[in-house]
Amino acid sequence: MPRAASGLVLLGTILLPISLPQVLEAQSWRSVTMSRQVSAEEGIDVRIRFGAGRLSIGPGEPGTLYRMRLRYDEEAFEPVADYEGGRLDLGVDGTRHRFRWKKDDTQEMDLSLAREVPMNLDLEFGAVSAELELGGLQMTGLKVQTGASETRIDISSPNPIRMSQASMEVGAADFHARNLGNLNTESLQVDAGVGNVVLDFTGKWQGDADVSVDMGLGALELRFPEGLGVRLKKDTFLTSLDSEGLVKRGDSFYSLDWETAEYRVTVEVDAAFGSIDVVWVH
């Protein structure tokens, strides 16, 4: 071995034990609770960021703008709760120290939001197990971005505000969204990478909607309530389609009651590999 190369190996051998204590440093877990009362807000932008762990979001008690409980490693993260100029930022932010994840570690965020204040929600999270109950909130807009996650979204009661657009960007995930009819949006865009995606369009429809689904590799299940007019258009490559309850006319598939339905949804699917299943809910 050349002398210069052997010198580098020796130097690495000497430096390695020095760096190990920093990597193996014990974690310091901390739990905090933060909250704020409703004042005179007529509407706010809410931005939520959470990297890894367990995430829960739901409607809160009357008079409370937000209430957040966090469990986090204070050596690697710090809590974020900033409110200024009609914008609310919540979650955790990484510090300069390295995060040393262990199998039994559980970082947690439990958040409740005001029912009585209209909110434009921007949610971004990574490797999480997420339960999001958005029913009971007044949403003027919704943007959801997930990483390698297991996510359940439920809009269990109708959104009283008609929003122009909602979007959901899904990474390598198991993603279920229920009662999307309660979302009350004119358009919904779903971008999914790899995984299993279930889009349930049950709920109380208050207007027509256009839905765009861009799917990479995986299984897509579309659940429609009986009585909703459905038009499905697909641009797929090596993707199977189970179009139960739909008839093909031209380049689209239609429900039998498309012309007579009170409300209609048009779903355009662009998928590469996988399967598309249509399920009718009684």
N, C-alpha and C positions, 0 to 999 in steps of 0.2 A: 504494500500500500504506500503511495507517495506520502512524503513527510507532511505536506499541508493537509491532506485528507485525514491522516491519523491524528493530527493536532485538533481538527474539528471534532472528531469522534471523542477524543479525550475531553475537550471543552464541554461537549454536550453531556458527557458522563458526570462531570463535576457540577454542572449547573442544574441537572435534573433534580437531585434531592433538595436543592434550595427552593425550587418552585413548587414542590409537592405540598408543603404545609398550606399554601394559599388556596390550592384547589380543594384540599380535604378539610378546610376550615369548617367548623360546626355551623349549622344553620341557626338562625334566630327568628323564630316564628312569633308573629304578633297579631292580635285581633283588635280592630278599632271599629267604632260606629260613628257615622257622620250623618247629619240631617240638616234640613233647612225648611222653614215654614213658607207657605204661599203668601205673597204680598199683593202686588197689584199687577201681576203678569197677565197680559192678554194673549201671549204666545211666546214660546222659546224654542231655540235650537238645542237639542240634547245630543251630545257626542260621548259615546261610551267605548272604552278600549280595555280589553282584558286578554292577556296572552295565553295562559294555560291554567287548567284546574277545573273547578265546578262553578257554573254561572247560573244564577236564577234571577229573573226579572218579572215583575208583576205590578198591578195597580196597588196604590197605597191608601192610607187612611185620609179622610177629608182634612184639608188644611195643611197637609205636609207636601211640600214640593218634591222632596226626595228623602229617602232614608237608605243609607248604604252601610252594610256590614262587610268588612274585609278581613280575611285571614291571609297573611302574606309573609314572605321572608324579607325582613327589614334590611338584611345585608345585601339584597339584590334588587329590591323594589321599594318604591315609596308610593303612598296613596295620592290620588289626584281627585280634588273636589274644588273646582274653580267655577265661579259664577260671575259673569260680567257682561254687560251690554246685551242682555237677552240670550246669552249662550252659556250652557251648562256643560262642563267637561267632567266626566267621572271615570274612575277605574284605577289602574296601577301603571306606573311608569318604571322602566328599568333604570338602575344606577350603573356606575362604572364597574361595580363588582360583578363577578360571574355568578350566574344562578346555578346552584348545584342540586339538580333534581334527583330525588330518591323515589323508589317504588311506592313507599307508603306515605309520601308527602301529599298533602291535599291543600292546594291554594283555593280559596273560596271567595265568591262575591255574591251577596244577596242584596238585591236592589228593588225598592218600590218607588213608583213614580206617581205624581199627582193625577187624579182622575179629571179634575175640573179645569186644567190648563192645557190648551192646544199645544201639541208638541210635534216638531219635525225631528224624527229619530234617526240617528246615524250610529249603527252598532257594528263594531269590528272586534272579532275575537279569533284566537288561534286554535291550539290543541285543547279543546274544552269539551265538557259534557254540559250542554246548555238546555235549560227549560225556560222558555219565554212565553209568558201569558200576557198577551197584548190586548185582550178583551177588557173593556172598561176604560181604556185610554182614548183621548181625543187626538188623533193623529192627522197632521196636515201633510206628512210625507214619511216614507219609511225606506231606509237603506240598510241591508244586512250583508255583512261580509264574514265568511267563516273560513277557517283553515282545515286542518285534519281534525274534524269534530264529529260529535254525535249530538245533533240539534233537533229539538222539538219546539215548534212554534204553534201556538193556538190563539186564534182571535175568537174567543168564546162568545162575545157579544158584539153587536154592530158598532162600527166606528161612525159617530154622528156627523163627521166632516168628510165631504167628498174630496179625495185627493186626486191630483192629476197623474201621479206616477209613483210606483213602488218598485224596488229592485232587490234581488237576492243573489249574491255571488257565493257559490258553494265550492269549496276545494275538494279534497279527498275525504268525503264525508258520508255519513248516514243522516239524511235530512228529511224531516217530516214537517209539513206545514198544513195545519187543519183549519177549517172554517174560513177559507180565503174569500168566500162570498161576503163575509162580514167586514172585510178590509175596506170596502167602499172606494175602490180606485178605478180610474179610467183605463190605466194600463199597468201591467205587471211584467217585469223582465226578470227571467231566471237564467243565470249562467252557472252550469255545473261542470265540474271536472271529471272526477272518477268517484263512483260510489252508487248508493241507492237513494233515489229521490222520490218522495211521495208528495203530490200536490192535491190537496183535498179542497174542492170548491163548494162545499156545503156552506150553509149560513144564510143570512137574510140579504138577498140581492136588492140593491137600490138603483142600479143602472147597468148599462151594458159595459163590457170590458174587452180589451185586447190583451192577450197574453203571448209572450215570446219566450220560448225555452231553447237554450243552446246547450246541448249535452255532449260530453266527450265520450267516456266509456262507462257503461253501467246500466242500471235498470231504472226506468221512469214509469211511475204509476200515476195516472190521472183519474181522480175520483170526482164524479159529477152527480149532483142531486137530480132526481127525476123532476121534470118540469122546466129545467134550464135548457134553453136552446144552445146547442153546441155545434160549432164548426171547427174541424180539425184539419190543418194542412201540415204536411210533413215533407221535409227535405232530408232524407236519411241515406246513409251508406252502411250496408251490412247490419241494418237494424230491423228487427221483426216488429210487427204491429198487430196487436189483438184489438180490433175495432168493434167490439161487441156493442150493439145498439146504434151503430152508425151506418149510413149508406153512402156509397161513393158517387159523387156527381162532379164530373170534370176532374180537377186536381185536388179536390177537398172531400172530406167525409162530413156528413151532416146528421144530426139527430132527426128523428122523424117529425118532431114538433118544432123544427127550426123557424118556420114561417109564422107559427101561431104563438110562440112562447112570449111571455111578458118581458123577460130579460134574456139577453144572449151573450155568449162569450165566444170569441174567436181565438183559437190556440194555434200558433205556428211553432212547429218543432223542427229544429235542426240538430240531428244527432249523427254521431259517427259509428260507434259500435255499441250493441246492447239490445235492449228490448223496450217496447212501449206497450203498456197495458191500460185499457180503458175499463173502469169499473163504475157501475151505476149504483147510487145509494138511495134506498127507499126512504 
